[in-house]
């Protein structure tokens, strides 16, 4: 009953909303925060010309930077390009600290890696950088970069304890979950192979409360910094991951059952939103399986719940996992290996159920605070074995809070094979239910780890086969969302990419679709210290663009700095172009006698 209860809790605050109002939202002009776009139509006044952006103009790209900052960027990027140095960077940092002492080591880091990738030690010290970047058209997404320095053994122990239920520890529930959604000690340290995402490990409920308080402070600081700001959260920071694993298992099995029934009806291999089930044939199949009596089954599929088309699609099917329908009592699916029917919803202990409830409460507290201070909340994507639950919980928050405008943004990882299906299904759901769609598109941070885990444990690799395939997927998902934005002035997307080709593709499609940057429907995002040659030309041309701005004490953000160094080494093409532009601007300043240039 426990997981059914959680589904009920998640869904209970999510009434189906009326269609969106066509009245435009109003915001102050860009100097105080970008303007939300008016719905494009015949009565709209003449619009300014679509701005041109030149990513090869080094002078404009680094107009906000002093010459010594350019030198530091060149030094840091060059060091990040050295495989030998990166292979030993942890040992070198340790030796430097021992040799220099803590005070001099902190000074050295602030002059180099820390100063390049991190804004400062606390919210007060980062204000000058935030204001400076804002002057040049670039906003900030605050990110407290402190990470717990756990050994691999401790990380594995905490992960296994927090991903295993009481029933599984006693041996009574081990076989119920698919192996993809069980904890595995070999992959217990989720930091392994991950270079661009922070990792949280569950210790206790008090630690989760501490993470929530940190997120709250970032939300409040973002609200005071700008009228048009974002903040980001991770759901694994807010509760026990066992819940995410079990809920993901339920959602995946239920979706797979839909496609199994579709294949039986001869509809295999279609895109998610093109796949339909004939209700009459479905009723007969479900009755033959012995899940419930024919009369009970007929009550599940009524015109009131599914319409009058005689078919149901994946959205109709997904809505049936809801304790407001009688079907929730009979949620069983056939085990593809044994052919036996198995219950979807597994029981939790009272303590586990309380932990799940507190996780949902923490999410609600953060969403309410974001609403209160006018900050949009981006829920970061995580590993595929957590992601179905994370996406579903984010969707429920969107139903509740995205009434007038997108306040909650879901994140879509385009290196996943099913990314396009995920995007199209959620866009269609927002259309039907009348809430505002908000999305962040990323390529993904867990590729090496996901591939190794799938191969070792023995399930299908969820990642696209090549980097080129991921680029195609990203552009396909992005194009679909941009088409939606053309027809829905209240939908928004964050293009989170360091790839210049992707940004150029976005600008080209925006111009073709009539999506002007002043509408503030399309946002861009990059990390602090990376790809300034993309961020600042966009900002100075009037496009809404943001930097993820990490902050925290030097010693406590060293794991973050390690990942930034490794990430720069993994995107050599972009880093090489950035170094070329930095040299170009330094030489120009030397030539013109403007080496001591100070940004206005």
TORDO-821450 format. One record per residue: residue in three letters; x, y, z of N, C-alpha, C in turn. Coordinates in steps of 0.2 Angstrom, whole numbers, plus 2048, in hexadecimal, padded with zeros to 3 digits. Example, Ala and Ser with C-alpha at 12.3 -4.5 7.8 and 13.67 -1.06 7.14 Angstrom:
<recs>
ALA8427E482783E7EA8278427F0827SER8407F58238447FB824840800827
</recs>
This chain:
<recs>
UNK8047FA800800800800804806800UNK80B80680280E80C8038108107FDUNK81280C7F88148107F280D8137EFUNK80880F7EF8028117ED8008187F0UNK8018187F780081E7FB8048247F9UNK80A8227F780F8287F580C82A7EEUNK80A8267E98088287E380282D7E4UNK7FE82B7E97F882F7EB7FA8367EEUNK7FF8367F280183C7F58048417EFUNK80883E7EB80B8427E58058457E1UNK8008417E07FB8437DB7F68477DEUNK7F58477E57EF84A7E87EF8517E7UNK7F58547E77F585C7E67F585E7DFUNK7F38597DA7F485B7D37ED85B7CFUNK7E985F7D17E385F7CD7E48617C6UNK7E085E7C17E18607BA7DE8677B9UNK7E386B7B67E18727B67DD8747AFUNK7DA87A7B07D787D7AA7DC87F7A5UNK7DA88079E7DE8827997E188879BUNK7E788A7987EB89079A7E8896798UNK7E889B79C7E68A279A7EA8A5794UNK7E78A87907EB8AC78A7EE8B278DUNK7EC8B47937EF8BB7957F78BB796UNK7FA8BF7938028BF7948048C179BUNK8098BD79D80C8BF7A38118C57A2UNK8118CA7A78158D07A781B8CF7ABUNK8218D27A98278D27AD82B8D97ABUNK82F8DB7AF8338E17AE8388DF7A8UNK83B8E57A683F8E47A08468E17A2UNK84A8DF79D8508DB79E8558DE7A3UNK8558E57A485A8E77A98588E57B0UNK8528E47B18508E17B884E8DA7B7UNK84E8D77B184C8D07B08488CF7AAUNK8498CA7A68478C979F83F8C979FUNK83C8CA7998358CB7998328C5796UNK82D8C37998298BD7978258BF791UNK8268BA78C8238BC78581C8BC784UNK8198C17808128C177F8118BC77AUNK80B8B977A8098B47758098B876EUNK80C8B476980D8B77638068B775FUNK8048BC75C7FE8BC7587FE8C2754UNK7F88C37507F78C974C7F78D074FUNK7F58D07557F58D67587FB8D975CUNK8008D475B8078D675E80A8DB75BUNK80D8E075E8118E675B8178E3757UNK81A8E77538208E574F8258E4754UNK8298DE75382E8DC7578358DE755UNK83A8DF7598408E07578438DB753UNK8488DC74F84C8D774B84F8D2750UNK84F8CC74D8538C675185A8C8752UNK85D8C87588648CA7588698C5756UNK86E8C87538738C37508788C2756UNK87B8BC7568808BB75B8868B8758UNK88C8BB7598938B87578978B575CUNK8978AF75C89B8AB7618A38AB75FUNK8A58AE75A8AC8AE7588AF8B5759UNK8AB8BA75C8AD8C075E8B08C0765UNK8B78C07658BA8BF76C8BA8C5770UNK8BA8CB76D8B98D17718B38D2774UNK8AD8D07718A78D07748A68CB779UNK8A88C57778A88BF77C8AB8C1783UNK8B08C47838B48C57898B48CD78BUNK8AF8D07898AE8D778B8AD8D8793UNK8AB8D37968AA8D379D8B08D17A1UNK8B58CF79E8BB8CC7A28C18D17A1UNK8C48D17A78CB8D57A78D08D07A4UNK8D68D37A38DB8CF79F8DE8CA7A4UNK8DF8CB7AA8E18C67AF8DD8C07AFUNK8D68C17AE8D18BC7AE8D28B77A8UNK8D38BB7A38D58B779C8DB8B279DUNK8E08B57A08E68B17A18E48AB7A6UNK8E18AC7AB8DF8A77B08DB8A27ACUNK8D68A47A88D289F7A48D689B79FUNK8DB89E79C8E089A7988E489579BUNK8E68977A18EA8937A58E688D7A8UNK8E088E7AA8DC8897AD8DA8847A7UNK8D88877A18D588279C8DB87E799UNK8E18817998E787E7978E987879BUNK8E88797A28EA8747A78E486E7A6UNK8DE8707A58D986B7A48DA86779EUNK8DE8697998DF8657938E5861794UNK8E886079A8EE85C79B8EB85579EUNK8EB85079A8E984979D8EE8477A3UNK8F48487A28F98467A78F784A7AEUNK8F68507AD8F48547B38EE8527B6UNK8E98517B28E284F7B58E28487B8UNK8E68447B58E783D7B88E983D7C0UNK8ED8437C18F08437C88EE8497CCUNK8E884C7CA8E68537CC8E58527D4UNK8E284D7D68E084C7DD8E784C7E2UNK8EC8487DF8F28477E38F684E7E3UNK8F58527DD8F98587DD8F585D7E1UNK8EF85D7E28EB8627E68ED8607EEUNK8EE85A7EF8F08587F68F785A7F8UNK8FB8597F390285B7F49038637F5UNK8FF8667F18FF86E7F18FD8707F8UNK8F886D7FA8F586F8018FA86E806UNK8FD86880690286780B90886B80BUNK90B86D80491187180490F878805UNK90A87B80390888280490588480AUNK90187F80D8FD8818138F6883811UNK8F18838158EB8848138E988B810UNK8EC8908148EB8978128EE89880BUNK8F48968098F78988038F48937FDUNK8F288D7FF8EE8897FB8E788C7F8UNK8E488E7FD8DD8927FC8DE8987F7UNK8E489B7F88E58A17F48E789F7EDUNK8EB89A7EC8ED8977E68E68957E2UNK8E28917E58DC88F7E28D78947E0UNK8D789A7E48D389F7E28D68A37DCUNK8DC8A37DB8E08A67D58DF8A27CFUNK8DD89B7D08DD8977CA8D68937CAUNK8D688D7CB8D08897CA8CA88B7CDUNK8CB88C7D48C588F7D88C28957D5UNK8C789A7D48C58A07D18C18A07CBUNK8C389B7C78C089A7C08B98977C0UNK8B98927C48B288E7C48AE88F7C9UNK8B08937CF8AC8947D58AB89B7D6UNK8A589E7D88A48A57D98A68A87E0UNK8A78A47E58A98A67EB8A78A17F1UNK8A88A37F78A789E7FD8A089E7FFUNK89D8A47FF8968A48028928A97FDUNK88B8AA7FF8878AE7FB8888B57FBUNK88C8B780088E8BF8008938C07FCUNK8988BB7FC89E8BD7F889D8BC7F0UNK8988B87EE8968B77E78928BD7E4UNK8908C17E888C8C77E588F8CB7E0UNK8958CD7E18998D17DB8998CE7D5UNK89A8C77D589B8C37CE8948C37CBUNK88F8C27CF8888C17CD8868C87C9UNK8878CD7CD8858D47CA8898D67C4UNK8908D47C48948D57BE8918D27B8UNK8908CB7B988E8C77B38878CA7B1UNK8838CC7B587C8CE7B487D8D57B0UNK8828D97B18838DF7AD8848DD7A6UNK8878D87A58888D679E8838D079BUNK87D8D079E8788CC79B8788C579DUNK87C8C37A287C8BC7A48798BB7ABUNK8748B77AC8718B67B38758B07B6UNK8738AF7BC8768A97C18718A47C3UNK87389E7C38708997C78748977CDUNK8728987D38778977D887788F7DAUNK87D88D7DB87E8867DC8838857E2UNK8818837E88858827EE88A87C7ECUNK89087D7EA8948777E88978737EDUNK8968737F389986F7F88978687F8UNK89B8637F889A85C7F889D8597FEUNK89A85380089C84F8058A284B803UNK8A884B8068AE8488048AE841807UNK8AA83C8048A98358068AE831802UNK8B182C8068B58278038B08237FEUNK8B381F7FA8AF81B7F58AB8157F9UNK8AF8137FE8AC80D8038A6810806UNK8A68168098A181980D89B81B808UNK89D81E80289781F7FE8948197FCUNK8978137FA89480D7F988F80B7FEUNK89280B80588E80980A88880D80BUNK88881480B88281880B87D816806UNK88081680087B8147FA87780E7FBUNK87B8097FD8788027FD872802803UNK87480580886F80680E86980A80CUNK86A80F808864814807860811801UNK86380D7FD85F80A7F785C8037F8UNK85D8017FE85A7FA8008547FB805UNK84F7F88038497F880884A7F380EUNK8467F48138467F08188447E9816UNK83F7E881283D7E280F8427DE80BUNK8467E280784C7DF8048517DD808UNK8537E180E8587DF8128567D8816UNK8507D781784D7D181A84D7CB815UNK84E7CD80E84E7C88098477C6806UNK8427CA80883B7C98068397CC7FFUNK83D7D27FE83B7D67F88407D77F3UNK8457D37F384B7D47EE8497D37E7UNK8457CE7E68447CC7DF83E7D07DCUNK83B7D57DF8357D87DD8377DE7D8UNK83D7E17D983F7E77D58447E47D0UNK8437E77CA8487E57C584F7E87C7UNK8547E47C485B7E57C685D7EC7C5UNK85B7EF7C085D7F67BE85B7FB7C4UNK8557F97C88537FE7CD8557FB7D4UNK85A7F77D485C7F57DB8637F87DCUNK8657F97E286C7FB7E48717F67E2UNK8777F87DF87C7F37DE8837F67E0UNK8867F37E588C7F57E88917F87E3UNK8927F47DE8977F67D98967FD7D6UNK8907FF7D688F8067D488C80A7DAUNK88E8097E088B80C7E688E8137E6UNK8948147E489781B7E489581F7DDUNK88F8227DD88C8257D789082B7D5UNK89682D7D889A8327D689F82F7D0UNK8A08297D08A58267CB8A38277C4UNK8A782A7C08A682B7B98A18317B8UNK8A08357BD89B83A7BC89F8417BDUNK8A08457B78A484B7B88A08517B8UNK89A8517B78968587B68908587BBUNK88F8547C08898557C488B8537CBUNK8888577D088A8557D788684F7DAUNK88984B7DE8868457E08848467E8UNK87E8447EA87C8447F187B83D7F3UNK87D83B7F987C8347FC878835802UNK87383180386E83180987282F80FUNK87283381487483181B86E830820UNK86A83582086583582586083B823UNK85A83B826855840825858847826UNK85C84882C85F84F82E863851828UNK86784D82586B84F81F867852819UNK86184E81885D85181385A857815UNK85885881B85685F81D85B86481CUNK86186381D86786781C867869815UNK86786481086786680986186A807UNK85B86980A85586D80885787480AUNK85A87581085B87C81386088080EUNK86587C80B86A87F807866881800UNK86287D7FE85E87E7F885A8847F9UNK8578857FF85388B801857891800UNK85D8918038618978038638997FCUNK8648947F88668967F18608997EDUNK85A8967EF8548997EC8528A07EEUNK8538A17F48528A87F78578AD7F4UNK85E8AB7F48638AF7F18628B07E9UNK85F8AB7E685E8AC7DF8588B17DEUNK8538B17E284D8B57E284F8BD7E3UNK8548BE7E78578C57E985B8C77E3UNK85F8C37E08648C57DB8608C77D4UNK85A8C47D38578C67CC8508C57CCUNK84C8C87C88458C77C78448C17C2UNK8498BE7C08488B97BB84D8B37BCUNK84D8B07C18528AC7C38508A47C4UNK8558A07C48548997C58588967CBUNK8568907CD85A88D7D28598857D0UNK85E8817D285E87A7D085E8767D7UNK85A8707D685A86B7DC85B8647D9UNK85E8607DE85E8597DC85A8557E1UNK8558507DF85184D7E38558487E8UNK85A8457E585E8407EA8618447F0UNK86184A7F086384E7F685E84F7FBUNK85784D7F985284E7FD84F848801UNK8518427FF84E83D802852836801UNK84F83180385282A8038518287FBUNK8578267F88568247F185281D7F0UNK8518197F584D8137F58468157F2UNK84381A7F483D81C7F183D81D7EAUNK8428217E88438237E084481C7DCUNK8488187DF8498117DB84280D7DBUNK83F80D7E08388097E083380C7DCUNK8328127DC82D8167D882F8167D1UNK8368167CF8388167C883780F7C6UNK83880A7CA8368037C882F8027C6UNK82A8057CA8238057C98218087C2UNK82480E7C18228127BB82580F7B5UNK82B80C7B582E8087AF82A8027AEUNK8287FE7B38247F87B181E7FA7AEUNK81A7FF7B18148007AE8148037A7UNK8198077A681A80979F81C80479AUNK8207FF79C8227F979881C7F5797UNK8187F479C8127F079B80D7F3796UNK80D7FA7958097FD79080C7FB789UNK8127FC7888157FA7828157F3780UNK8157EE7858147E778580C7E6782UNK8087E97858017E97828007EC77BUNK8047F177A8037F47738067EF76EUNK80C7EC77080E7E776B80A7E176AUNK8067DF76F8017DA76E7FB7DC769UNK7FA7E37697F57E57647F87E775EUNK7FE7E675D8027E77568047EE756UNK8057F275B8087F975B80F7FA75EUNK8137F575D81A7F575F81E7FA75BUNK8237FD75F82880175B826808759UNK82080B75B81E81275A82081675FUNK82181D75D82382276281D822768UNK82082476E81B824774814826773UNK81482D77080D83076F80982D769UNK80C82976580982676080681F761UNK80881D7678068167697FF81676DUNK7FA81276A7F381276D7F180B76FUNK7ED80A7747EB8047757E3804774UNK7E17FF7717D97FE7707D77FC777UNK7D280077A7D07FE7807CC7F8781UNK7C87F677C7C47F077C7C97EA77CUNK7CE7EA7787D37E47787D77E477EUNK7D87EA7817DC7EB7877D87E778DUNK7D27E978D7CD7E67927CD7DE792UNK7CD7DC78C7CD7D478B7D47D278EUNK7D97D578C7E07D278E7E17D2796UNK7DF7D87997DF7D97A07DB7D47A4UNK7D57D27A17D07CD7A47D47C67A4UNK7D77C579E7DA7BE79D7DF7BD7A2UNK7E37C27A37E87C27A87E67C17AFUNK7E07C27B07DD7C17B77DE7C67BCUNK7E07CC7B97E17D27BE7DB7D47C2UNK7D57D47BE7CF7D67C17C97D37BDUNK7C37D47C07BE7D27BC7BC7D77B6UNK7B87D47B17B77D87AB7B37DE7ADUNK7AE7DE7B27AA7E47B47AF7E97B7UNK7B47E77BC7B87EC7BF7BC7EF7B9UNK7BF7EB7B47C37EE7AF7BF7F37ABUNK7B97F27AA7B57F77A67B47FD7A9UNK7B47FD7B07B48037B47BA8087B4UNK7C08047B27C68087B27C680C7ACUNK7C480A7A67C480D7A07BE81079EUNK7BC8167A07B581979F7B781F79BUNK7B18227987B28287947B482E799UNK7B282D79F7B48337A47BC8337A5UNK7BF82D7A67C682C7A77CA82D7A1UNK7C882A79B7CC8297957C982D78FUNK7C483078F7C18337897BD82E785UNK7BB82F77F7B682B77B7B9828775UNK7C08287757C382676E7C481F76DUNK7C381B7737C38147727CB811773UNK7CF8167747D68147747D981877AUNK7DF81677D7E281A7827EA81A780UNK7ED8207817F48207807F8820786UNK7FF82178680382178C801825791UNK7FF82B7907FD8307957F782D799UNK7F282B7957EC8287987EE82279DUNK7F281E79A7F581879E7F881A7A4UNK7FD81F7A48018217A97FC8247AFUNK7F78277AD7F282A7B27EF8257B6UNK7EF81F7B47EC8197B87EF8177BEUNK7F68197BE7F98187C57F881E7C9UNK7F281D7CC7EF8227D07EA81F7D5UNK7EB8207DB7E681D7E07DF81F7E0UNK7DE8247DB7D78267DB7D38227D6UNK7D681D7D37D38187CE7D38117D2UNK7CE80D7D07CE8077D37D48027D0UNK7D78047CB7DC8007C87E28007CDUNK7E38057D17E98057D57E97FF7DAUNK7E37FC7DB7E37F67DF7E57F07DCUNK7E67F07D57E77EA7D17EE7EB7CDUNK7F27F07CF7F87F17CB7FD7EC7CBUNK7FC7E77C68017E27C58037E27BEUNK8097DF7BD80B7DE7B680E7D77B5UNK80E7D57AF8117CE7AE8197CF7AEUNK81C7CA7B28237CA7B28257C77ABUNK8297CB7A782B7C87A182F7C27A1UNK8337C17A68377BB7A78337B47A9UNK82E7B57AE82B7B07B18247AF7AEUNK8217B47AB81A7B47A98157B57AEUNK8177B67B58137B67BA8117BE7BBUNK80B7BF7BE8097C57C080C7C77C6UNK80F7CD7C78127D07CD80F7D77CFUNK80E7D87D580C7DF7D78117E47D6UNK80E7EA7D48137F07D28157F37D9UNK8107F47DD8117F87E38137F37E9UNK8197F57EC81C7F17F181B7F57F8UNK81A7F17FD8197F48048207F7807UNK81F7FD80A82580080E8237FF815UNK828800819827800820825807822UNK82280882881F80F82A82581482AUNK82B81282C83181782C832819825UNK83281482083481581982F81A816UNK82881981882381D815823824818UNK82682581E82782C82182C82F81DUNK83282B81B83782E818835831811UNK83182D80E82E82F80782A835808UNK82683580D82183B80E82584180FUNK82B84181382F84781483384980EUNK83584480A83884680383384A7FFUNK82D8487FF82884C7FB8268537FEUNK82685380582585980882B85E807UNK83185C8078378608058368637FEUNK83485F7FA8338617F382E8677F3UNK8298667F682386B7F78268717FAUNK82A8717FF82C87780283187B7FEUNK8358787FA83987B7F583587E7EFUNK83087B7ED82C87D7E78288847EAUNK8258837F08228897F382688F7F4UNK82C88E7F68318937F78338967F0UNK8348927EB8368957E58308997E2UNK82A8977E382489A7E18238A17E4UNK8258A17EB8248A77EF8298AC7EDUNK82F8AB7EB8348B07E98358B17E2UNK8318AD7DE8318AE7D78378AB7D3UNK8398A57D683F8A27D383D89B7D0UNK83F89A7C983D8947C684288E7C9UNK83F8887CA8438837CD84487D7C8UNK84B87C7C684C8777C284E8707C6UNK84B86B7C484C8647C88518617C3UNK8578607C685C85D7C285B8557C0UNK85D8537BA85C84C7B98628487BCUNK8618417BD86683D7C18668377BDUNK8698317C086A82B7BD8638287BBUNK8638247B685D8217B385981D7B8UNK85C81A7BC8598167C185581A7C6UNK8568207C78528257CB84E8297C7UNK84F82A7C084C82F7BC84582F7BBUNK8428297BA83B8287B983782B7BFUNK83982A7C583682D7CB8378347CBUNK83D8367CA83F83E7CA83A8417C5UNK83A83F7BF8368427BA82E8427BCUNK82C83D7BF82583C7C18238417C7UNK8288427CC8278467D182784D7CFUNK82C84F7CA82C8567C88268577C4UNK8238537C081D8547BC8178567C1UNK8178527C78128547CC81385B7CEUNK81985D7D081A8647D28188697CCUNK81A8677C681886C7C081086C7C0UNK80C8677C18058677C180386C7C6UNK80686C7CC8048707D28068787D1UNK80C8797CF80F87F7CF8108837C8UNK80F87F7C38108837BC8098857BAUNK8058897BD7FF88A7BC7FF8907B7UNK8028967B980289C7B580889C7B0UNK80E8997B381489A7AF8188947B1UNK81D8927AE82288C7B082688E7B6UNK82588B7BB82988D7C182D8867C3UNK82B8807C182F87A7C28318787BBUNK8388777BA83A8747B483D86D7B5UNK83B8697B083D8627B08448627ACUNK84885D7AD84E85C7A984E8567A5UNK85085779F84F85179A857850797UNK85984A79886084879685F84578FUNK86284878B861846784866841781UNK86B83F78686F83978486B832785UNK86583378886182D78985D82B782UNK85C82578185982277B85182477BUNK84E82578184782778184682E783UNK84B83278284A83978384583D77FUNK84483B77983F83E77583883C777UNK83783677983183477B82F837782UNK83483878683383B78D83084278CUNK83484678783284D78682B84D783UNK82A84A77E82384A77A81D84877FUNK81E84378381984178781784778CUNK81D84A78F81B84F794819855791UNK81B85778B81885D78881085C786UNK80F856784808854783803854789UNK80685278F803852795801859797UNK80685E797805865799800868794UNK80086678E7FA86878A7F386678CUNK7F386078D7EC85D78F7EA860796UNK7EE86079B7EC8627A27ED86A7A3UNK7F086E79E7EF87579F7F48787A3UNK7FA8757A57FF8787A980587A7A4UNK80A87E7A780F8817A281587D7A2UNK81787B79C81D87679B82387A79CUNK8288777A082E87A7A18348757A1UNK83987679D83E87079C84587379CUNK84986F79F85187079D85386A799UNK85786C794859866790861866791UNK86386079286A85F79386C85978FUNK87385878E87585278B87584C790UNK87884D79687884879B87F84779EUNK87F8467A58858467A988783F7ABUNK8848397A98858337AC88782D7A7UNK88982F7A188982B79C88E82579DUNK89482679F8998207A189681C7A6UNK89481F7AB89181B7B188B8177AFUNK88681A7AB8808167A98828107A4UNK8878117A088980C79B88C80679FUNK8908087A38948037A788F7FF7ACUNK88A8027AF8857FF7B38817FA7AFUNK87E7FD7A987A7F87A587D7F27A3UNK8847F37A18877ED79F8897E87A4UNK88B7EB7AA88D7E67B08877E37B2UNK8817E67B387B7E37B78777DF7B2UNK8777E17AB8747DE7A686D7E07A4UNK86C7E77A38667E97A08687EE79AUNK8637F07968647F37908687FA791UNK86D7FC78E87080278E86B80878DUNK86A80C79186581279086881778CUNK86E81778B87181D78787281C780UNK87182277C87282277587981F773UNK87981C76D87F81876C88581C76BUNK88582276888A82776788982E769UNK88E83276988E83976B88983D765UNK88A83B75F88783E75987F83C75AUNK87E83675C87783475D874838763UNK87783A76887583E76D87484576BUNK87884876787784F76487184F760UNK87084975C86A84975886384975CUNK86484576285E84576785D84C76AUNK86384F76C86285576F85E85A76AUNK86085B76485D85F75F85685D75EUNK85585775E84E85575C849857762UNK84B85676884785876E84785F76EUNK84C86376D84C86A76D84786D768UNK84886A76284386D75D83C86C75EUNK83A866761834864763831869769UNK83586B76D833870773833877770UNK83787976B83787F768831880764UNK82F87B76182887B75D82287C762UNK82387976881D87A76D81D88176FUNK82388477082488B77382189076EUNK82188E76781E892762817893763UNK81488E76580C88E76680A88F76DUNK80F88F77280D88F77981189477CUNK80F89B77D8138A077F81589F787UNK81289A78A814899791818894793UNK81A89078D81F88B78E82688E78EUNK82B88A79183288D791837887791UNK83D88978F84288378F849887790UNK84D883794854885795858880791UNK85C88378C86187F78886887F78CUNK86987A79086F87A794874876790UNK87887A78D87D87678888387B787UNK88987878788F87B78689187A77EUNK88D87777A88E87577488C87B76FUNK89187E76C88F88476888B882762UNK88C87C75F88787A75988087A75CUNK87F87776287887776587587E766UNK87988376887788976987588D763UNK87988C75E87888F75787288C754UNK87188575586A882753864885756UNK86588675D85F88976185E89075EUNK86389475D86289B75A85E89B753UNK86189674F85E896748857894749UNK85588F74D84E88D74D84A892751UNK84C89675684989B7598478A0754UNK84B8A274F84A8A774A8458A5745UNK84589F74384189C73E83A89B741UNK83989A74883389974B8308A074EUNK8348A574E8318AB7508328AC758UNK8368A875B8378A876283C8AE764UNK83A8B476583F8B97678428B876EUNK8488BA76F84B8BA7768478BE77BUNK8448C37798408C777D83A8C4780UNK8388BE77D8328BA77F8348B6785UNK83B8B578683E8B178C83A8AB78DUNK83A8A77878378A078783D89B787UNK84389E78484889978384E89C787UNK85189878C85789A79085D89678EUNK86289978F86989578E86C894795UNK87088F79687488E79C87A88B79BUNK88088D79E88688A79E88988B7A5UNK88E8877A78928877AD89788D7AEUNK8978907B489C8957B58A38937B3UNK8A78977AF8AE8957AD8AE8917A7UNK8A888F7A48A888B79E8A488F798UNK8A78907928A489278C8A189978DUNK8A589E7908A38A57908A28A8789UNK8A68A57848A58A777D89E8A677AUNK89A8A177E8938A077C88F8A4781UNK8908A478788B8A778C88B8AF78BUNK8918B278B8908BA78B88E8BD784UNK8908BA77E88D8BD7788858BC778UNK8838B677B87C8B577B8788BB780UNK87B8BC7868798C078A8798C7788UNK87E8C978587F8D078287A8D177CUNK8788CC7798738CD77386C8CD775UNK86B8CC77C8648CC77F8618C5780UNK8658C077F8628B97808628B8788UNK85D8B578B85E8B37928638AD793UNK8688AE79686D8A97978708A979EUNK8718A37A18738A37A887989F7A9UNK87D8A07AE88389C7B08818987B6UNK8828927B788288E7BD8888917C1UNK8868947C788B8977CB88C8947D2UNK89188F7D289388C7D88968907DDUNK89588F7E48998927E989A88E7EFUNK89F88F7F38A088B7F98A788C7FBUNK8A988A8018B088B8038B58867FFUNK8BB8897FE8C08867FA8C087E7FBUNK8C287C8018C38758028BD871801UNK8B78738028B18708018AE86F7FAUNK8B18737F58AF8737EE8B486F7EAUNK8B986D7ED8BF8697E98BC8647E5UNK8B785F7E78B485A7E38B185D7DDUNK8AD8637DE8AA8677D88B08697D3UNK8B586C7D68BB86E7D18BE8687CDUNK8BE8637D18C185D7CD8BD85B7C7UNK8B685B7C88B28597C38B285F7BDUNK8B28657BF8B386A7BA8B98697B5UNK8BF8687B98C58667B58C48617B0UNK8C185B7B38C08557AE8BB8577A9UNK8B685A7AA8B185C7A58B486079FUNK8B88657A18BC86979C8C0864798UNK8C385F79B8C785B7978C3857792UNK8BD8557948B98517908B585578AUNK8B685B78A8B385F7848B8863781UNK8BD86077F8C386377C8C2868776UNK8BD8667728BC86A76C8B987176EUNK8B48727738B28787758B787C779UNK8BB87877D8C087C7818C687E77DUNK8C787B7788CD87D7738CB883770UNK8C488476D8C288A76A8C289076FUNK8C088E7768C089377B8C789677CUNK8CC89277C8D389477D8D5898777UNK8D38967718D589A76B8D28A176BUNK8CC8A276E8C98A976E8CC8AD774UNK8CE8A97798D18AD77F8D88B077DUNK8DC8AC7798E28AE7768E18B4771UNK8DC8B376D8DB8B87688D98BF76CUNK8D58BF7718D38C57758D98C8779UNK8DE8C477B8E48C677F8E88C977AUNK8E98C67748EE8C976F8EB8D076DUNK8E58D076C8E18D776A8E38DC76FUNK8E28DB7768E38E077B8EA8E277BUNK8EF8DD77A8F68DF77A8F78E3774UNK8F58E276E8F68E67688F38ED769UNK8ED8EE76C8EA8F476C8EB8F8773UNK8F08F57778F28F977D8EC8F9782UNK8E78F47828E28F47878E28EE78CUNK8E98EC78D8EA8E67928E78E7799UNK8E68EE79B8E38EF7A18DC8F17A1UNK8D98EF79C8D28F079B8CE8EE7A1UNK8C98F27A38C48F17A88BD8F17A6UNK8B98EC7A68B28EC7A48AE8F17A7UNK8AA8F57A38A68FA7A68A18F77AA
</recs>
